[in-house]
Amino acid sequence: MFEKVLIANRGAIACRVLRTLRELHVKGVAVYSEADAASLHILHADKAHSLGEGAAAGTYLAVDKILAIAKATGATAIHPGYGFLSENAAFAEACASADIAFIGPTPEQLRVFGLKHTARALAKQHGVPMLEGTELLDSLDAALIAGDQVGYPVMLKSTAGGGGIGMRVCRSADELSESFEAVKRLGQNNFSDAGVFIEKYIQRARHLEVQVFGDGRGEVIALGVRDCSVQRRNQKVLEETPAPNLPDGMADELCAAAIKLAKAVNYRSAGTVEFVFDSADQRFYFLEVNTRLQVEHGVTEQVWGVDLVRWMVELAAGDLPPLSVLSQGLKAEGHAIQARLYAEDPGRDFQPSPGLLTAVNFPVADGKQLRIDTWVEAGCEIPPYFDPMIAKVICWAPTREQARADLHQALGDSQLYGVETNRDYLRQILLDEPFTSGQPWTRCLEGLVYQANTFEVLSAGTQTSVQDYPGRLGYWAVGVPPSGPMDSRALRLGNLLLGNDEGAAALEITMSGPLLRFNCDAVVAVTGAVIPLTLNGETVAMNTALLVPAGTTLSLGTIGGAGARSYLCVRGGLQVPDYLGSKSTFTLGQFGGHGGRALRAGDVLHVPALTDHSVGEQLPVIAELPAMRQIRVIYGPHGAPEYFTENYIGTFFETQWEVHFNSSRTGVRLIGPKPEWVRADGGEAGLHPSNIHDNPYAIGAVDFTGDMPVILGPDGPSLGGFVCPVTVIEADLWQLGQLKAGDKVQFQPVDIKTARTLALKWNTPCRSRLAGDGALTDTASTSSPASRLLQSPVVMEIGQDDTRLVARLSGDTHLLLEIGAPELDLVLRFRAHALMQALESKHLHGVIDLTPGIRSLQVHYQPEQLPLADLLGIVAGEWDAVCAAKDLQVPSRIVHLPLSWDDPACQLAIEKYMTTVRKDAPWCPSNLEFIRRINDLPNLDEVQRTVFDASYLVMGLGDVYLGAPVATPLDPRHRLVTTKYNPARTWTAENSVGIGGAYMCVYGMEGPGGYQFVGRTLQMWNRYREVAAFDGKPWLLRFFDQIRFYPVSADELLRIRRDFPLGRFDLNIEHSQLNLADYQAFLSKEASSIAAFRDQQKGAFNAERERWIASGQAHFDSEEAAPETIEDAPLASGERSVDSHIAGNLWQVQVETGSRVAAGDVLVILESMKMEIPLLAPMAGVVREIRVQPGSAVRAGQRVVVLELD
């Protein structure tokens, strides 16, 4: 037997061959195009080698590359699979010349059967029934003469290749004339052979084929007849064996003819002899021979109980028993049917559908009753270069009817998302009369009308995404935000109006909406901000259940008035897979919803089949959004006099804040008076007085990032180092979704009782909201002065020093527990962890999640299920037990991570920062030099040594989303202290490693950032794949892991980053325990050395800050200039002003003065709410004036362009 075999193929067949090689204990070598880098065949192989980038010509057809890899790896045989080089005689000869066994027929057999006209000649010579036809035709004139002789209709065929390519039915001389050159060209382009010939075309033909296997010495056996008649454009769709409803004795005759033909050439290995069966005269005729393993070989294996791949390998190795022995006891049992599952869209004329598979779930296959041959899992990309087959689903049963029913069910249980597939089309075929009757023919699908429960995105709008309510709960501790609708009220009302569950997935539309074409009847409702809504061009009403008939187009325009978001709900809800328990899109994390992103033109979304056509129900009138938004808040968790002056807190509530244009789902930035702080800095936590040690946030918390307040949105971060004076109550969170740049906001404090009364009005599971009970017009109306409602956010304080616990309100559904003094002390983190574990062990009804910070723990809870007083009592009791514990210890894995020091991606981020944000920052152009200087280290080598010597203890996850660790060295002498970027970077490469304050962070995803770079490492989050290092979760690290870096080059890291999420890089993880008493003993022993280090470090830090002050670098005003308010001149007759409907920055001007524009042309593009928003010409005309320039600030309502009517 061979020791090592190379598989010169990809996809399902490569995986299939590897399965047999494993059973034979033969090592498998895979080759792959870079487009197939995520394919399972690479993971299943013992070795895998890249063939480079690009399509088949430079990869899977590159003979020299493949043979070189075989030689280099020591492979002594090559299995070609099917397609590509499997029937290439020159490749078989090249293998022989290289002393490599070709697992397949001989080169001579490949040649004689590879061309259809020579195969026909051989079949005719041996008396195999033939369709009337011709030899190769050298001209169109010869073809026309042959057409008249054979009689129309005829089939014009390329002599080379297969797969339905190069075959045209011609029903007249005119059609033959039109097709002749095209078929020659197809043959030349696909198979390097332009030869064509003609065969008689049978109107109602069945495609039958016999599986043969020969030993190359004259012995051949046949393994029954397959029926492959269900075809689309001459390509097989369903295959089955045994062929149903054949005349008595016909199967034996077919097998005998096939054996005769194969014996005539001493056929070697697996092959298939194909026949066409005329249903009218009940006769069969030779078609061609496929000198390879067929795609549909699996149905034969299931019925006959054989492994054809094993036979092929053993024959090539000289280990196959005689066929006379193998054939003894062979018997066909039961019936098998195969469906080819393709990435193609039957609703759009079967166009290929390449892209990322975000969900792959097949039913459990036992290998007998159900067999699934595939090469994909979630996270695989279907490339555009190759055959789009995803899987072959094969069902075996004792009877054909049972196999058919089982296959229909198996396909129904198969979930694939991210690309369109033919799954539902296959299920329709299985229920269609030609197949159910057992009398299919090759053109039977022409009468099948595909029914698609989908709608297509013709135009996507500005930012349209799938969201459900309440979103993705329970993962806040690892940096996964809930996402979900920003205006949950509008989405819930729309769903209730349609009779859906109130949280069903719907489309959130921001500012400008999509254009959608429905392929099925649907009932929809549009709620939220007022947006123009038309159905096939006719205006229809919002807040109403509307019927959208199949074939019609629904258009949502641009929000022109108050509000920022509208919601399109569909009866039954949108059908997208859950990710971590929710269908909501988190675009920054690239998961959830439709492909983890906003919709694009060309997307197809699925909806349930409509069973309830009732329409017309409406929501009661909803009050318009006021010019001044009153948003109710709970005071806390951080207020006066600890952080702010009492005077400023009064100012905060009196101010009419303006929404900054750079607001989004992550947070709403506000413009208003700068805060008055009661402290000069944040101590160990940072230079700015807003800085605190990282603690958990609540959605709706207003955190001061420096001097600018930001209302945390549903896509915001779970941890952060900034104080939060107020938190929006649950009942008013919906208002965040309707804020846009330029809006005015005033905060109104309320107490917990008021907040929960308002929340219950919306959370009561009833339809009273549709009965006009006043809930839809509910607005803030508390008349009490703010000062009367500002009770301390501290609701409990127990213990002292490092056993002190302070409970602070963070809104009406969150409680923030702070431990000890505001300093970096691992003892405090130990106790926070112990408290979290104690609360988790109680499985408290009403607790949604527990999120730890550096010296804090946040409890997200439902107050009606777990009243605040009860929660405080439980916390106090558990805290006493935690503090009484004498021997705290935790599991602490040591995770060894590669680090590319001063990685090019970090250098690029610094360059971008210096170009676009702040060129003279003290930390530029080298973050490493800045770290050296601020820590008083002698040279950069010492910075590097310190980082690589450190053992970083993971104290929090999700500091910058998705399991990103915030960690600090266990040994305080390894704690390099820095300040963060001010202002922050706008771009940071995924998995950059940085230091900020005393903390190290690995960025979980691409985005903004402020930590000083030291390098880059591998992925912290794995969206889709099952990789051993992640231990069944998408996040890599755990609380109290120890990170130890080791150096790799930038090129090495790129290879690791490619292989690690695919399971092809082994991470070194050691398991250990961290004992608090032992750690405290270490600190005591090294106390003097640690103190000396800190003193030196503090001196350098202060000296650096003094240098900033002296050089004027201590303060940097990064705020954008406010737009000038210029009084607009009156317009002349025939002129029209085009005004901005939103505040922002002007990005591009698309027209010039004097340009002629049509209605709908883009005039300028704004940047606002982290989106590009075009302003369109409302009419045809000539541009007379452009009032803005790129880079300038634009206010809402500002005149931008003046048009003169055409």
Secondary structure as GFF3:
##gff-version 3
##sequence-region A 1 1206
A	DSSP	beta_strand	4	7	.	.	.	ID=ss1
A	DSSP	alpha_helix	11	23	.	.	.	ID=ss2
A	DSSP	beta_strand	27	33	.	.	.	ID=ss3
A	DSSP	three_ten_helix	34	36	.	.	.	ID=ss4
A	DSSP	alpha_helix	40	44	.	.	.	ID=ss5
A	DSSP	beta_strand	47	52	.	.	.	ID=ss6
A	DSSP	three_ten_helix	56	58	.	.	.	ID=ss7
A	DSSP	alpha_helix	63	73	.	.	.	ID=ss8
A	DSSP	beta_strand	77	79	.	.	.	ID=ss9
A	DSSP	alpha_helix	89	97	.	.	.	ID=ss10
A	DSSP	beta_strand	101	102	.	.	.	ID=ss11
A	DSSP	alpha_helix	107	114	.	.	.	ID=ss12
A	DSSP	alpha_helix	116	125	.	.	.	ID=ss13
A	DSSP	alpha_helix	140	150	.	.	.	ID=ss14
A	DSSP	beta_strand	154	158	.	.	.	ID=ss15
A	DSSP	beta_strand	167	170	.	.	.	ID=ss16
A	DSSP	alpha_helix	173	191	.	.	.	ID=ss17
A	DSSP	beta_strand	196	200	.	.	.	ID=ss18
A	DSSP	beta_strand	205	215	.	.	.	ID=ss19
A	DSSP	beta_strand	220	232	.	.	.	ID=ss20
A	DSSP	beta_strand	235	241	.	.	.	ID=ss21
A	DSSP	alpha_helix	250	263	.	.	.	ID=ss22
A	DSSP	beta_strand	268	278	.	.	.	ID=ss23
A	DSSP	beta_strand	283	290	.	.	.	ID=ss24
A	DSSP	alpha_helix	297	304	.	.	.	ID=ss25
A	DSSP	alpha_helix	308	317	.	.	.	ID=ss26
A	DSSP	alpha_helix	323	326	.	.	.	ID=ss27
A	DSSP	beta_strand	335	342	.	.	.	ID=ss28
A	DSSP	beta_strand	344	345	.	.	.	ID=ss29
A	DSSP	three_ten_helix	346	348	.	.	.	ID=ss30
A	DSSP	beta_strand	351	352	.	.	.	ID=ss31
A	DSSP	beta_strand	355	356	.	.	.	ID=ss32
A	DSSP	beta_strand	359	361	.	.	.	ID=ss33
A	DSSP	beta_strand	370	374	.	.	.	ID=ss34
A	DSSP	beta_strand	381	382	.	.	.	ID=ss35
A	DSSP	beta_strand	389	397	.	.	.	ID=ss36
A	DSSP	alpha_helix	400	412	.	.	.	ID=ss37
A	DSSP	beta_strand	415	417	.	.	.	ID=ss38
A	DSSP	alpha_helix	423	431	.	.	.	ID=ss39
A	DSSP	alpha_helix	433	436	.	.	.	ID=ss40
A	DSSP	three_ten_helix	444	447	.	.	.	ID=ss41
A	DSSP	beta_strand	454	459	.	.	.	ID=ss42
A	DSSP	beta_strand	463	467	.	.	.	ID=ss43
A	DSSP	three_ten_helix	476	478	.	.	.	ID=ss44
A	DSSP	alpha_helix	488	498	.	.	.	ID=ss45
A	DSSP	beta_strand	506	510	.	.	.	ID=ss46
A	DSSP	beta_strand	515	518	.	.	.	ID=ss47
A	DSSP	beta_strand	522	528	.	.	.	ID=ss48
A	DSSP	beta_strand	533	535	.	.	.	ID=ss49
A	DSSP	beta_strand	538	539	.	.	.	ID=ss50
A	DSSP	beta_strand	546	548	.	.	.	ID=ss51
A	DSSP	beta_strand	553	556	.	.	.	ID=ss52
A	DSSP	beta_strand	565	570	.	.	.	ID=ss53
A	DSSP	beta_strand	604	606	.	.	.	ID=ss54
A	DSSP	beta_strand	628	635	.	.	.	ID=ss55
A	DSSP	alpha_helix	646	654	.	.	.	ID=ss56
A	DSSP	beta_strand	657	659	.	.	.	ID=ss57
A	DSSP	beta_strand	667	671	.	.	.	ID=ss58
A	DSSP	three_ten_helix	683	685	.	.	.	ID=ss59
A	DSSP	beta_strand	691	696	.	.	.	ID=ss60
A	DSSP	beta_strand	701	705	.	.	.	ID=ss61
A	DSSP	beta_strand	708	712	.	.	.	ID=ss62
A	DSSP	beta_strand	719	722	.	.	.	ID=ss63
A	DSSP	beta_strand	726	728	.	.	.	ID=ss64
A	DSSP	three_ten_helix	730	738	.	.	.	ID=ss65
A	DSSP	beta_strand	744	749	.	.	.	ID=ss66
A	DSSP	alpha_helix	752	763	.	.	.	ID=ss67
A	DSSP	three_ten_helix	768	771	.	.	.	ID=ss68
A	DSSP	three_ten_helix	775	777	.	.	.	ID=ss69
A	DSSP	alpha_helix	786	789	.	.	.	ID=ss70
A	DSSP	beta_strand	794	798	.	.	.	ID=ss71
A	DSSP	three_ten_helix	801	803	.	.	.	ID=ss72
A	DSSP	beta_strand	805	809	.	.	.	ID=ss73
A	DSSP	beta_strand	814	819	.	.	.	ID=ss74
A	DSSP	alpha_helix	826	841	.	.	.	ID=ss75
A	DSSP	beta_strand	847	852	.	.	.	ID=ss76
A	DSSP	beta_strand	856	861	.	.	.	ID=ss77
A	DSSP	alpha_helix	868	884	.	.	.	ID=ss78
A	DSSP	beta_strand	889	891	.	.	.	ID=ss79
A	DSSP	beta_strand	894	901	.	.	.	ID=ss80
A	DSSP	alpha_helix	904	916	.	.	.	ID=ss81
A	DSSP	alpha_helix	927	934	.	.	.	ID=ss82
A	DSSP	alpha_helix	940	949	.	.	.	ID=ss83
A	DSSP	beta_strand	952	957	.	.	.	ID=ss84
A	DSSP	beta_strand	965	969	.	.	.	ID=ss85
A	DSSP	three_ten_helix	972	974	.	.	.	ID=ss86
A	DSSP	beta_strand	985	988	.	.	.	ID=ss87
A	DSSP	beta_strand	992	996	.	.	.	ID=ss88
A	DSSP	beta_strand	999	1002	.	.	.	ID=ss89
A	DSSP	beta_strand	1007	1009	.	.	.	ID=ss90
A	DSSP	beta_strand	1012	1016	.	.	.	ID=ss91
A	DSSP	three_ten_helix	1028	1030	.	.	.	ID=ss92
A	DSSP	beta_strand	1042	1048	.	.	.	ID=ss93
A	DSSP	alpha_helix	1050	1059	.	.	.	ID=ss94
A	DSSP	three_ten_helix	1060	1062	.	.	.	ID=ss95
A	DSSP	beta_strand	1068	1070	.	.	.	ID=ss96
A	DSSP	beta_strand	1073	1075	.	.	.	ID=ss97
A	DSSP	alpha_helix	1076	1085	.	.	.	ID=ss98
A	DSSP	alpha_helix	1087	1111	.	.	.	ID=ss99
A	DSSP	beta_strand	1135	1139	.	.	.	ID=ss100
A	DSSP	beta_strand	1144	1149	.	.	.	ID=ss101
A	DSSP	beta_strand	1156	1157	.	.	.	ID=ss102
A	DSSP	beta_strand	1162	1168	.	.	.	ID=ss103
A	DSSP	beta_strand	1171	1176	.	.	.	ID=ss104
A	DSSP	beta_strand	1181	1186	.	.	.	ID=ss105
A	DSSP	beta_strand	1193	1194	.	.	.	ID=ss106
A	DSSP	beta_strand	1199	1205	.	.	.	ID=ss107
###
